[in-house]
Amino acid sequence: SSGINAEYGGCTMEANEGSVNKKMYGNVHNNGHVLLASINDPEGHHGVDHGPMTSDISPQMDPVFYRWHKYVDEVFEAYRNHVNVYEDDSELNNPGITLEDVVVKTRKFGGVEEEENTLRTFMEKTKYEYQYYYDKDKPDIRITEYTGLNHYPFRYEFKLRNDRETPARVVLRVFLGPEDSSKNLNQSRNTYIEMDKFVVELEANSGE
């Protein structure tokens, strides 16, 4: 319907106050976690512990976590596919604001020198403590060790210019995507990962 937008969709998915119909749709996202966590013994007849999907801390330990969140993403993708495209660039342009340069700088742990426009990752073993909720009233504290992907610290440097006579507020969004993704942006955008999003206040007639 014309009254549905992304905000209503998000509230409906999370059963927030803005849900289109909380009684009908319930808490889609979180209930999916609970149902998948208890799928081996949904009614508790066999004493099988709930899986890691039931906790806010450990769901990534279950491979189905990624498929479930892909489903959540696909719900919003279906909505976007029914939204009218921009007729021109007027809604996307920001007159008077120029992004002159972007640099990513990476520094090894304990190091001083920075490497430009390269992200460095590595595998490492990590131990962490988490609460395992097979009984919601009696969380079990567990310690696990896993080998996971980590990265060296990095930062962004943006050079922006504001040619307006008034201050400007600019939203910057940073995405990581395949190197050849510019060939067909409409298809490849679903492979992007949003790395960061933040607001910058620019003074009038200034560069930062």
C-alpha positions in Angstrom: 0.0 0.0 0.0 1.1 3.6 -0.5 1.2 4.1 3.3 3.9 1.5 3.8 7.5 2.7 4.0 10.9 1.4 5.2 10.3 2.8 8.7 7.0 0.9 9.0 8.7 -2.2 7.6 11.5 -2.0 10.2 9.0 -1.5 13.1 6.9 -4.4 11.9 9.9 -6.7 11.7 10.9 -5.8 15.2 7.4 -5.4 16.7 8.1 -1.8 17.7 5.3 0.8 18.3 5.3 1.7 14.6 4.4 -1.8 13.5 1.7 -2.0 10.8 -0.1 -4.7 12.8 1.7 -6.0 15.9 -0.9 -8.6 16.7 -0.8 -10.1 13.2 2.9 -10.0 12.4 4.3 -10.3 15.9 8.1 -10.0 16.4 9.2 -11.5 13.1 13.0 -11.1 13.5 13.4 -12.1 17.1 10.8 -14.9 17.0 12.7 -16.4 14.1 15.8 -16.6 16.3 13.8 -18.3 19.1 12.1 -20.8 16.7 15.4 -21.8 15.1 17.1 -22.1 18.4 14.5 -24.6 19.7 13.9 -26.5 16.5 15.5 -29.7 17.8 13.1 -29.8 20.8 10.5 -27.1 20.3 8.2 -28.2 23.2 11.0 -29.3 25.6 9.9 -32.9 25.8 13.4 -34.3 25.4 15.6 -32.0 27.4 17.6 -30.7 24.4 19.2 -27.4 25.0 18.3 -24.4 22.8 20.8 -23.5 20.2 23.0 -20.4 20.2 20.4 -18.5 18.1 18.5 -17.8 21.3 21.1 -15.5 22.8 22.0 -12.0 21.7 25.7 -12.8 22.1 26.2 -16.2 20.5 23.9 -16.5 17.4 26.8 -16.1 15.0 27.9 -19.6 16.1 25.0 -21.1 14.3 25.4 -21.1 10.4 21.6 -20.6 10.1 22.1 -17.1 11.6 23.4 -15.8 8.3 20.6 -17.4 6.3 18.0 -16.0 8.6 19.4 -12.5 8.4 19.6 -12.9 4.6 15.8 -13.5 4.7 15.3 -10.4 6.8 17.3 -8.4 4.2 15.3 -10.0 1.4 12.1 -8.6 2.9 13.4 -5.1 2.6 14.8 -5.8 -0.8 11.3 -6.9 -2.0 10.0 -3.5 -0.7 12.8 -1.6 -2.5 12.0 -3.3 -5.7 8.5 -1.8 -5.6 9.7 1.8 -4.8 9.8 4.2 -7.7 13.3 5.0 -8.9 14.7 8.5 -8.8 13.6 10.4 -11.9 16.7 12.5 -11.8 19.7 13.2 -9.5 18.0 16.2 -7.7 17.2 14.1 -4.7 20.7 12.7 -4.4 22.8 15.7 -5.2 24.0 18.0 -2.5 24.7 21.4 -4.3 27.7 23.3 -2.9 29.2 20.2 -1.2 32.1 18.5 -2.8 33.9 15.3 -1.8 37.4 16.0 -2.9 39.3 13.0 -1.6 38.9 9.8 0.4 41.7 7.8 2.0 41.7 4.7 4.2 44.7 4.3 6.4 45.6 1.0 8.1 48.1 0.5 11.0 49.5 -2.7 12.4 49.0 -3.3 16.1 51.7 -1.5 18.0 53.0 0.1 14.8 53.3 3.8 13.8 53.5 3.7 10.0 50.2 3.6 8.1 49.4 2.0 4.8 47.0 3.8 2.5 43.9 2.3 0.8 44.6 -1.3 1.9 42.7 -3.3 4.6 44.7 -6.0 6.3 43.0 -9.0 7.9 44.3 -12.1 9.8 43.0 -15.2 11.5 43.4 -15.5 15.3 42.2 -17.7 18.2 40.0 -16.0 20.7 38.3 -17.0 23.9 35.2 -15.3 25.1 32.6 -15.8 27.8 28.9 -15.8 27.0 25.5 -16.6 28.5 23.8 -19.6 27.1 20.0 -19.4 27.6 18.6 -22.9 27.4 16.5 -21.8 30.4 15.6 -18.2 30.3 15.6 -17.9 34.1 18.9 -19.7 34.6 21.6 -18.5 32.1 24.6 -20.8 31.9 27.9 -19.0 31.7 30.2 -20.7 29.2 33.6 -20.0 27.7 34.4 -20.9 24.2 37.4 -20.6 21.9 37.2 -20.1 18.2 39.4 -19.1 15.3 38.0 -16.1 13.6 38.8 -13.2 11.2 40.2 -10.0 12.7 41.7 -6.9 11.1 44.3 -4.3 11.8 43.0 -0.9 13.0 42.0 1.5 10.2 40.5 4.9 9.8 39.0 7.1 7.1 40.0 10.5 6.0 37.5 12.5 4.0 38.3 15.9 2.4 35.0 17.8 2.0 34.4 21.4 0.8 31.4 23.5 1.5 31.0 26.4 -1.0 27.7 27.5 0.6 27.2 30.7 2.5 25.6 28.7 5.3 26.8 25.7 7.4 25.8 22.3 6.1 25.1 18.9 7.7 26.3 16.0 5.6 25.7 12.2 6.1 28.6 10.0 5.0 28.1 6.3 4.4 31.0 3.9 3.7 30.6 0.6 1.9 32.9 -2.3 1.2 32.2 -4.0 -2.1 33.9 -6.0 -4.9 36.5 -4.2 -7.0 34.6 -4.6 -10.3 31.2 -3.8 -8.8 30.9 -0.5 -10.7 30.2 -2.4 -14.0 26.6 -3.0 -12.9 25.8 -1.2 -9.7 22.1 -2.2 -9.6 23.1 -5.9 -9.4 26.3 -5.7 -7.4 24.9 -3.4 -4.6 23.5 -6.4 -2.8 27.1 -7.6 -2.3 28.0 -4.4 -0.5 28.7 -4.3 3.3 28.0 -1.0 5.1 31.2 -0.3 7.1 30.2 3.0 8.7 27.7 5.9 8.7 28.1 9.2 10.4 27.2 12.9 10.3 29.6 15.7 9.6 28.9 19.4 10.3 30.6 21.7 7.8 31.1 25.4 8.4 30.2 27.8 5.7 32.8 28.3 2.9 35.1 25.8 4.4 37.0 22.6 3.7 37.6 19.8 6.2 
